[in-house]
Amino acid sequence: MLLEGKTGLVMGVANKRSIAWAIARATADAGARLVLTYQNERLGENVHKLAPELKDPILLPCDVQNDDEIDSLGAEIGSRVGHLDFVVHALAFAPREALTGAYSETSREAFRIALDVSAYSLVAVAHRLAPLLKEREGSIITLTYLGSERVVPGYNLMGVAKAALEASVRYLANDLGPDHIRVNAISAGPIKTLASSAVSGISGMLKLHSERAPLRKPTETDEVGDTALFLASSLSRGITGEVIYVDGGFHILGV
Ligand SMILES: NC(=O)c1ccc[n+]([C@@H]2O[C@H](COP(=O)([O-])OP(=O)(O)OC[C@H]3O[C@@H](n4cnc5c(N)ncnc54)[C@H](O)[C@@H]3O)[C@@H](O)[C@H]2O)c1
């Protein structure tokens, strides 16, 4: 039981196909007690239905575009638990029209929203929750995708947001390292979820990945869950500021 006696926050469960849900199950199975957040009441209904599969979770709302909700989340966890051992940030958003056609047509407003929700939110959450993670060898984990480094047609604006997210991982790792808080990202291969269905060409990406990735198979959410378990646990205590690929090796290919 790698996470026995530990408490973690998992942000980003929308339904049972969410990467955040696979991470919740993997970390709970390893003994962690969890706080789950949901973006709004509609998605909160799904989270409340899934919650009985976990042992005694705390469910709280948090829309990361709202600083007051992030503050309330920190205050609520502070008063109900008093500390955190790990935080999973598994959320992102870009307006659907920015995930199709030419990247050069991206509007200022779409750019602002995508960078706010998908990249700045990690900074806001890390800053607000660092006092709860401090001196507990805390671990912050976020989710990214190869479209941050390579052009993936259709991923467009989200690739730029993920590049900002990965740079934030490095700067946050350096800021929070002296408090023994680690910050890492998992770069997952394409998986069919609510968020990825907004990316035009997702079906082609899934097919290409299965055919070409060195492991010749699709990325599974439980593979991502197990890597998050490793990053949440002390097994990864020497690793920070890193992007770990869970993509069957797809990112090593040149052609
Ligand atoms: N599915 C993939 O192929 C894939 C690959 C690599 C990385 N990722 C990343 O994994 C993470 C999880 O995505 P997923 O694929 O599990 O999809 P998902 O739709 O299950 O999860 C996305 C989550 O983001 C949340 N969210 C969006 N805007 C929010 C806001 N303002 N406040 C709070 N929460 C908000 C949604 O409520 C949802 O729970 C994302 O960062 C995504 O970019 C996904």
The ligand as an ORCA input file, in Angstrom:
! r2SCAN-3c Opt
* xyz 0 1
  N      -7.626     12.211    -23.509
  C      -6.448     12.389    -24.069
  O      -6.184     11.922    -25.175
  C      -5.384     13.154    -23.336
  C      -4.028     12.978    -23.697
  C      -3.055     13.701    -23.020
  C      -3.418     14.581    -22.027
  N      -4.750     14.737    -21.698
  C      -5.085     15.684    -20.631
  O      -5.650     14.972    -19.548
  C      -6.426     15.881    -18.769
  C      -7.768     15.238    -18.458
  O      -8.542     15.179    -19.647
  P      -9.409     13.889    -20.048
  O      -8.941     13.461    -21.385
  O      -9.454     12.914    -18.934
  O     -10.866     14.509    -20.308
  P     -12.126     14.781    -19.348
  O     -13.099     15.499    -20.199
  O     -12.568     13.524    -18.711
  O     -11.512     15.727    -18.238
  C     -11.322     17.108    -18.468
  C     -11.732     17.784    -17.179
  O     -11.430     19.190    -17.226
  C     -12.405     19.789    -16.420
  N     -12.456     21.248    -16.609
  C     -12.564     21.940    -17.778
  N     -12.676     23.265    -17.498
  C     -12.615     23.387    -16.143
  C     -12.702     24.481    -15.247
  N     -12.887     25.741    -15.677
  N     -12.616     24.242    -13.908
  C     -12.453     22.977    -13.441
  N     -12.379     21.902    -14.239
  C     -12.465     22.105    -15.577
  C     -13.694     19.116    -16.859
  O     -14.724     19.321    -15.903
  C     -13.236     17.670    -16.901
  O     -13.451     17.046    -15.658
  C      -6.481     17.181    -19.568
  O      -5.483     18.064    -19.101
  C      -6.135     16.709    -20.955
  O      -5.610     17.748    -21.777
  C      -5.717     14.029    -22.310
*
